[in-house]
Amino acid sequence: MPRNQFQRMIFALITVIITVHAYVFYSLYVVNGSTLMSVTGADSVLGAIKAQGGVYMFGKMLPIWAVVLIEFVFAYTLECAMGSPCSFKLACKNFNPRETHPVLFETAVICATVGIMVPAMSFLATLFYYPYYNGFNILTMLANWLKLICFNFPFAFFTQLFFIQPLTRTIFKLLFRKDLANRKSEKITQE
């Protein structure tokens, strides 16, 4: 759908804004929520985070907004530098975008993006949330990375395919409706 570099950057921005919030929620509430509540004795995840003084990241406690901001910067950089370009090339290796139905080709791009971004962002998250209070051990890091990939891959696949990308495309269509209408009229006049 994006036609030029500016539109690709905006599309990636919308995707990452939605995705980072979804992953922080997923990680804190779904994956770690009951552990946080049992450790602190709080009756809610947010109460547990407040009781422990924030979210453990980089060996210290940070507020949730800082965690979201840090993850956003890294995710957006990774998406623009590696995720989008590589996933499009990977999808093009298997499907011809001119001959393949757009829904099938977009699905291939989404699947390729998940396949690239989940291991990459899980690796970064492994470094961000590594339990530094025990010292550093490469085997612990690799085990944590594999664990995060196993937790994140199904969540990423289904949310990207059925929620995040459809929402992103809807927002993108609203933002660039003039350009999309011009494209449609150009296509009609060429035929």
Buried (B, 14 or more C-beta within 10 A) or exposed (E): BBEEEEBBBBBBBBBBBBBBEBBBBBBBBEBBBEEBBEEBEBEEBBBBBBBBEBBBBBEEEBBBEBBBEBBBEBBBEBBBEBBBEBBBEBBBEEBEEEEBEEEEBBBBBBBBBBBBBBBBBBBBBBBBBBEEEEEEEEEBBEEBBEEBBEBBBEBBBEBBBEEBBEBBBEBBEEBBEEBBEEEEEEEEEEE
